[in-house]
Amino acid sequence: MSESSTRLMLAEELERKIKIATERLDVAERELTLAMQAITLPDQDADNEIIGERLRAALQELGTARQALALERAIP
């Protein structure tokens, strides 16, 4: 395989992984926004269990996105 085709394959893989990480970050941002809304809404009994679940989901998405991006640093 030529060097240029290898670079193209790596670039395409990098683009795919960045897209996946970006989607995960979007999900995490939505979860955090919903959790913050639940905390700040007056007259709404903020259910700690629901807020905790949203925060855990957001953290999981952030971790997955971070891992996807960290793998890319290993590519020469």
C-alpha positions as CSV (number, residue, x, y, z in Angstrom):
1,M,0.0,0.0,0.0
2,S,1.4,3.4,-0.9
3,E,2.2,6.1,1.6
4,S,-0.5,8.4,0.2
5,S,-3.2,5.8,0.3
6,T,-2.2,4.9,3.9
7,R,-2.4,8.6,4.9
8,L,-5.8,8.9,3.2
9,M,-7.1,5.9,5.1
10,L,-5.8,7.3,8.4
11,A,-7.3,10.7,7.6
12,E,-10.7,9.1,6.9
13,E,-10.5,7.0,10.1
14,L,-9.6,10.1,12.0
15,E,-12.5,12.0,10.6
16,R,-14.9,9.1,11.5
17,K,-13.6,9.0,15.0
18,I,-13.9,12.8,15.5
19,K,-17.4,12.6,14.2
20,I,-18.3,9.9,16.7
21,A,-16.6,11.8,19.5
22,T,-18.5,15.0,18.6
23,E,-21.8,13.1,18.6
24,R,-21.0,11.8,22.1
25,L,-20.1,15.3,23.3
26,D,-23.5,16.5,22.0
27,V,-25.3,13.9,23.9
28,A,-23.3,14.7,27.1
29,E,-24.1,18.4,26.6
30,R,-27.9,17.7,26.3
31,E,-27.8,15.5,29.4
32,L,-25.9,18.1,31.4
33,T,-28.4,20.8,30.3
34,L,-31.4,18.7,31.3
35,A,-29.8,18.0,34.7
36,M,-29.1,21.7,35.3
37,Q,-32.7,22.5,34.3
38,A,-34.0,20.0,36.8
39,I,-31.8,21.6,39.5
40,T,-32.7,25.2,38.8
41,L,-36.5,24.9,38.1
42,P,-38.5,26.5,41.0
43,D,-41.5,24.6,42.2
44,Q,-40.3,21.4,40.6
45,D,-39.1,18.9,43.1
46,A,-35.7,18.1,41.6
47,D,-35.5,14.3,41.9
48,N,-32.0,13.6,42.9
49,E,-32.2,10.1,41.3
50,I,-33.1,11.5,37.9
51,I,-30.5,14.2,38.2
52,G,-27.9,11.7,39.2
53,E,-28.8,9.5,36.2
54,R,-28.5,12.4,33.8
55,L,-25.1,13.3,35.2
56,R,-23.9,9.7,35.1
57,A,-25.0,9.5,31.5
58,A,-23.2,12.7,30.6
59,L,-20.0,11.5,32.3
60,Q,-20.2,8.2,30.4
61,E,-20.6,10.0,27.1
62,L,-17.7,12.3,27.9
63,G,-15.5,9.4,28.8
64,T,-16.4,7.6,25.6
65,A,-15.6,10.7,23.5
66,R,-12.3,11.2,25.3
67,Q,-11.3,7.5,24.7
68,A,-12.2,7.8,21.0
69,L,-10.0,10.9,20.7
70,A,-7.2,9.4,22.8
71,L,-6.9,6.5,20.4
72,E,-6.2,8.9,17.6
73,R,-3.1,10.3,19.3
74,A,-1.6,6.8,19.0
75,I,-1.7,7.0,15.2
76,P,1.6,8.2,13.7
